[in-house]
Amino acid sequence: MAQNPYLHVLVQSGYYDGACDYFNAKYNLWQMDPGGKLKDRMSFEGYRSGHMMYLRKDDLATSNEHLRQFILKSIPKEGQAAKY
């Protein structure tokens, strides 16, 4: 992210995921940016499901909407210079 100012990161995690646990994902994001310089390009969303969030219909709809918002937020506006 330090080398590419247009790179954004979205982490989607189920609260009850035993393989890729919620708190480990949060911890890794905190460790990537302890100073907070990249916080406007890092997003985290948690869902009331396990590893396969798409199996719970409510989480499927919510995660799809979060993904759409993330994509729109990640597209640089025309003429926008790098922030980093």
N, CA and C of each residue as an Amber inpcrd file, in Angstrom:
protein
   252
   0.8250000  -1.1840000   0.0000000   0.0000000   0.0000000   0.0000000
   0.8740000   1.2530000   0.0000000   2.0450000   1.1580000   0.5920000
   2.9380000   2.3110000   0.6190000   3.4790000   2.6140000  -0.7770000
   3.6420000   1.5980000  -1.6060000   4.1710000   1.8040000  -2.9540000
   3.0940000   2.1540000  -3.9690000   1.8530000   1.7760000  -3.6920000
   0.7540000   2.0460000  -4.6180000  -0.3150000   2.8520000  -3.9000000
  -0.3610000   4.1620000  -4.1060000  -1.3140000   5.0040000  -3.3900000
  -2.7660000   4.7910000  -3.8210000  -2.9930000   4.0410000  -4.8780000
  -4.3590000   3.7740000  -5.3310000  -4.8850000   2.4260000  -4.8480000
  -4.0680000   1.6930000  -4.1010000  -4.4760000   0.3790000  -3.5920000
  -5.3290000   0.5460000  -2.3410000  -6.4840000  -0.0780000  -2.3410000
  -7.3880000  -0.1010000  -1.1970000  -7.5390000  -1.5480000  -0.7530000
  -7.8430000  -1.7520000   0.5220000  -7.9940000  -3.1000000   1.0680000
  -9.3330000  -3.1920000   1.8000000 -10.0780000  -4.2460000   1.5020000
 -11.3210000  -4.5470000   2.2100000 -11.1890000  -5.9530000   2.7690000
 -11.4060000  -6.0920000   4.0700000 -11.4140000  -7.4040000   4.7140000
 -12.8390000  -7.6610000   5.1790000 -13.4100000  -8.7650000   4.7260000
 -14.7410000  -9.1830000   5.1530000 -14.5740000 -10.4700000   5.9440000
 -15.1370000 -10.4920000   7.1510000 -14.9020000 -11.6300000   8.0290000
 -16.1670000 -11.9810000   8.7960000 -16.3730000 -13.2780000   8.9730000
 -17.4660000 -13.7510000   9.8170000 -17.0100000 -13.8000000  11.2660000
 -17.8600000 -13.3950000  12.1800000 -17.5200000 -13.3830000  13.6020000
 -17.2200000 -14.7860000  14.1280000 -17.8360000 -15.7980000  13.5220000
 -17.7020000 -17.1700000  14.0190000 -16.8330000 -18.0320000  13.1060000
 -15.9280000 -17.4050000  12.3950000 -15.0430000 -18.1060000  11.4690000
 -13.9060000 -18.7380000  12.2640000 -13.7940000 -20.0510000  12.1950000
 -12.7500000 -20.7590000  12.9170000 -11.4440000 -20.8430000  12.1460000
 -11.4810000 -20.6430000  10.8320000 -10.2850000 -20.7650000  10.0090000
  -9.5350000 -19.4320000   9.8980000 -10.2570000 -18.3770000   9.6080000
  -9.6660000 -17.0330000   9.4650000 -10.3680000 -16.1350000  10.4660000
  -9.9390000 -16.2230000  11.6970000 -10.7240000 -15.6100000  12.7680000
 -10.7680000 -14.0780000  12.6950000 -11.8630000 -13.5610000  13.1730000
 -12.2100000 -12.1470000  13.1520000 -11.1330000 -11.2810000  13.8110000
 -10.7260000 -11.6420000  15.0130000  -9.7800000 -10.8070000  15.7480000
  -8.3900000 -10.8160000  15.1180000  -8.0020000 -11.9030000  14.5040000
  -6.7160000 -11.9570000  13.8190000  -6.7160000 -11.0130000  12.6130000
  -7.8130000 -10.9770000  11.8960000  -7.9190000 -10.0720000  10.7550000
  -7.8490000  -8.6170000  11.2180000  -8.5660000  -8.2810000  12.2770000
  -8.5180000  -6.9210000  12.8200000  -7.1010000  -6.5750000  13.2800000
  -6.4670000  -7.4980000  13.9710000  -5.1190000  -7.2810000  14.4820000
  -4.1370000  -7.0080000  13.3410000  -4.2440000  -7.7840000  12.2730000
  -3.3550000  -7.5860000  11.1240000  -3.5480000  -6.2090000  10.4920000
  -4.7820000  -5.7450000  10.4050000  -5.0180000  -4.4070000   9.8690000
  -4.4030000  -3.3470000  10.7740000  -4.5360000  -3.5200000  12.0810000
  -3.9440000  -2.5610000  13.0240000  -2.4220000  -2.5430000  12.8760000
  -1.8280000  -3.7180000  12.6890000  -0.3790000  -3.8030000  12.5760000
   0.1350000  -3.2260000  11.2570000  -0.6680000  -3.2790000  10.2220000
  -0.2670000  -2.7270000   8.9290000  -0.1620000  -1.2100000   8.9690000
  -0.9760000  -0.5910000   9.8210000  -1.0580000   0.8650000   9.8210000
  -1.1430000   1.4170000  11.2440000  -0.0820000   1.2510000  12.0330000
  -0.1630000   1.7190000  13.4220000  -0.2810000   3.2370000  13.5420000
   0.2200000   3.9790000  12.5660000   0.1560000   5.4350000  12.6220000
  -1.1400000   6.0150000  12.0870000  -1.9250000   5.2150000  11.3840000
  -3.2060000   5.6700000  10.8540000  -3.1310000   6.4210000   9.5350000
  -1.9800000   6.3980000   8.8530000  -1.8580000   7.1220000   7.5860000
  -2.6750000   6.4790000   6.4570000  -2.9290000   5.1960000   6.5610000
  -3.6220000   4.4880000   5.4830000  -5.0820000   4.1910000   5.7980000
  -5.5830000   4.6880000   6.9140000  -6.9160000   4.2820000   7.3730000
  -8.0370000   4.6230000   6.3910000  -7.8570000   5.6450000   5.5610000
  -8.8940000   5.9680000   4.5890000  -8.9180000   4.9910000   3.4170000
  -7.9000000   4.1180000   3.3220000  -7.8550000   3.1200000   2.2470000
  -8.0230000   1.6980000   2.7590000  -8.2420000   1.5440000   4.0680000
  -8.4140000   0.2100000   4.6520000  -9.8120000   0.1040000   5.2460000
 -10.5160000  -0.9640000   4.8820000 -11.8800000  -1.1670000   5.3670000
 -12.0170000  -2.5580000   5.9590000 -12.8360000  -2.6670000   6.9800000
 -13.1240000  -3.9630000   7.5970000 -14.6180000  -4.0590000   7.8190000
 -15.1840000  -5.2090000   7.4620000 -16.6040000  -5.4750000   7.6910000
 -16.7430000  -6.8460000   8.3440000 -17.5110000  -6.9180000   9.3980000
 -17.7650000  -8.1740000  10.0960000 -19.2190000  -8.6020000   9.9340000
 -19.4460000  -9.9030000   9.9260000 -20.7800000 -10.4470000   9.6860000
 -21.0980000 -11.5290000  10.7100000 -22.3780000 -11.7110000  10.9890000
 -22.8210000 -12.7000000  11.9730000 -22.8830000 -14.0980000  11.3450000
 -21.7640000 -14.5560000  10.8630000 -21.7070000 -15.8680000  10.2220000
 -20.3310000 -16.4620000  10.4600000 -20.1020000 -17.6020000   9.8330000
 -18.8180000 -18.2720000   9.9470000 -17.9460000 -17.9920000   8.7390000
 -17.1990000 -19.0040000   8.3270000 -16.2320000 -18.8650000   7.2410000
 -16.9030000 -18.5670000   5.9010000 -18.0230000 -19.1920000   5.6340000
 -18.7130000 -19.0030000   4.3570000 -19.8960000 -18.0510000   4.5670000
 -19.6110000 -16.7710000   4.5270000 -20.6140000 -15.7460000   4.8350000
 -21.8020000 -15.7840000   3.8800000 -21.5610000 -16.2310000   2.6690000
 -22.6060000 -16.2330000   1.6470000 -23.7110000 -17.2520000   1.9160000
 -23.5230000 -18.1640000   2.8670000 -24.5640000 -19.1490000   3.1690000
 -25.7180000 -18.5450000   3.9850000 -25.4390000 -17.4920000   4.7120000
 -26.4790000 -16.7920000   5.4750000 -26.9910000 -15.6530000   4.5930000
 -28.2620000 -15.7170000   4.2100000 -28.7980000 -14.7960000   3.2040000
 -28.6530000 -13.3250000   3.5900000 -28.8550000 -13.0130000   4.8670000
 -28.7070000 -11.6200000   5.3040000 -27.2780000 -11.1320000   5.1010000
 -26.3180000 -11.9820000   5.4480000 -24.9100000 -11.6090000   5.2880000
 -24.5090000 -11.5500000   3.8220000 -25.0960000 -12.3890000   2.9960000
 -24.8130000 -12.3490000   1.5610000 -25.2270000 -10.9990000   0.9910000
 -26.4190000 -10.5580000   1.3150000 -26.9090000  -9.2720000   0.8060000
 -26.0660000  -8.1150000   1.3490000 -25.7730000  -8.1530000   2.6290000
 -24.9900000  -7.0800000   3.2490000 -23.5680000  -7.0420000   2.6940000
 -22.9400000  -8.2040000   2.5860000 -21.5580000  -8.2350000   2.0890000
 -21.4850000  -7.7900000   0.6280000 -22.4790000  -8.1300000  -0.1630000
 -22.5020000  -7.6660000  -1.5500000 -22.6010000  -6.1450000  -1.6130000
 -23.4280000  -5.5690000  -0.7560000 -23.5670000  -4.1130000  -0.7240000
 -22.2680000  -3.4540000  -0.2570000 -21.6250000  -4.0420000   0.7510000
 -20.3450000  -3.5080000   1.2150000 -19.2970000  -3.5730000   0.1100000
 -19.3000000  -4.6390000  -0.6590000 -18.3540000  -4.7740000  -1.7650000
 -18.6090000  -3.7280000  -2.8460000 -19.8770000  -3.4870000  -3.1570000
 -20.2170000  -2.4480000  -4.1380000 -19.7290000  -1.0740000  -3.6700000
 -19.9680000  -0.7570000  -2.4010000 -19.5250000   0.5200000  -1.8410000
 -18.0030000   0.6350000  -1.8800000 -17.3200000  -0.4540000  -1.5670000
 -15.8630000  -0.4640000  -1.5800000 -15.3210000  -0.1800000  -2.9830000
 -15.8960000  -0.8070000  -3.9780000 -15.4480000  -0.6000000  -5.3570000
 -15.6450000   0.8530000  -5.7710000 -16.8060000   1.4090000  -5.4600000
 -17.0640000   2.8030000  -5.8160000 -16.1160000   3.7600000  -5.0910000
 -15.8220000   3.4580000  -3.8290000 -14.9090000   4.2890000  -3.0430000
 -13.4750000   4.1790000  -3.5620000 -13.1190000   3.0350000  -4.1250000
 -11.7440000   2.7780000  -4.5670000 -11.4080000   3.3810000  -5.9190000
 -12.4070000   3.7170000  -6.6860000 -12.1590000   4.2720000  -8.0200000
 -11.7030000   5.7110000  -7.8660000 -10.4970000   6.0430000  -8.3420000
 -10.0410000   7.4330000  -8.2120000 -10.8650000   8.3570000  -9.0990000
 -11.1350000   9.5310000  -8.5770000 -11.8520000  10.5220000  -9.3670000
 -10.9030000  11.0830000 -10.4240000 -11.4570000  11.5350000 -11.5170000
 -10.6370000  12.0210000 -12.6180000  -9.7790000  13.1990000 -12.1540000
  -8.5140000  13.1040000 -12.4410000  -7.5930000  14.1630000 -12.0780000
  -7.1390000  14.1160000 -10.6250000  -7.5580000  13.1030000  -9.8870000
  -7.1840000  13.0020000  -8.4800000  -5.7440000  12.5100000  -8.3600000
  -4.9530000  13.2540000  -7.6420000  -3.5520000  12.8880000  -7.4400000
  -3.4380000  11.8940000  -6.2980000  -2.3380000  11.1860000  -6.2440000
  -2.0800000  10.2470000  -5.1610000  -2.0050000  10.9860000  -3.8370000
  -2.5460000  10.3730000  -2.7760000  -2.5580000  11.0010000  -1.4490000
  -1.3360000  10.6830000  -0.6280000  -0.6290000   9.6340000  -0.9340000
   0.4290000   9.1630000  -0.0400000   1.7120000   9.9260000  -0.2470000
